[in-house]
Amino acid sequence: MSISLTPDQERFIQTKLQAGKYRSAEEALEIALRLLDEYDRADTEWIEAVREKIDAAILASDQTPPIDGETFVNQIIERFRQGQKNLHLG
């Protein structure tokens, strides 16, 4: 496989090589590819974790009795006020 780099990418790699961080362009690219793989796996794991949380929230909402909007908002406001009181007391 042949890879073409932009001038900026070439300068970036040359800078790293001149700093002595890597022995060769191939080593720098190998590390970059490993990091890309780790990034992709972390992204996939994050998506799966979010999906699990959404599914759990849907399941919980199916088992929770409905609440009207006004009551819901009033409960949030009350929690906020309690939080403010705790901040001022602490």
N, C-alpha and C positions, 0 to 999 in steps of 0.2 A: 504494500500500500504506500502510496506517495501522499504526503500532506503538504499543503501550501499554507504558509503563515503570512499574516499581514505584517507590514513593517513594524507596527506597534508591538505585535506579539513577538517578533524576532528580537526587538530591542529589550523587551521584558525578559525574555529568556537569557539574552546576552548579559543583562545587568545581574541576573541571579548567578550566572556562571562566573562573571568577573568578581562578584562578592565572595566566591568560594563556597556558596551554599550547596552547589551541586557539581558533580564531576563532569556531567555531559548534558546536552540537550535532551537526550533520550531519557536520562534519569529524571530530569525535571518534568518531562511529559508523562512518564510513568507515574510519578507522584500525583500529578494533576489528574490523571485518569482514575487513580485510586480514590482521590478525594471526590471526584465527580460521582463515582459509584457509591461512596458513602453518603453523599448528599441525596442521591436518588433513593437509596434505601431508607434514609431518615425521613424523606418526604413521603414515601409510601407508608411507613410506619405511622407517621403523624396523621395521614388521611384515614388509615384504618382505625386509629384511636378515636378520631373525631366521629367516624361513622358509628363506632361502638357506643360512644356517649350519646349520640343522637338517638340510636335505637333504644338505649336505656331510658332516655328522657321520654320517648314516645310510649314505651311500655309503662313508665310511671304515670304519665298523663292519662293513659287508658284506665288506670286503677285509682285515679284521684277524682273526687267529685268536682264538677264544674264550679267555677266561682264567677260572679259577675264582675265586670270591669271596674266599677266604682269601688267595690270592696278590695279588689286586688290593688288598685292605686293607693287607697287609704292604708293598706298594710305596708306597702313600700314606703310611703311617707312616714309612717310610724317607725319603721326600722331605721330610716334615715335620721329621724329625730333622736331615737335612742342612741344611735352611733355618735351623733354630735354631743349628746349629754356625756357619754362615756369619754369622749375626747377631752371635754372641758373638766371632767372630774379627775382624769388621770394625770 
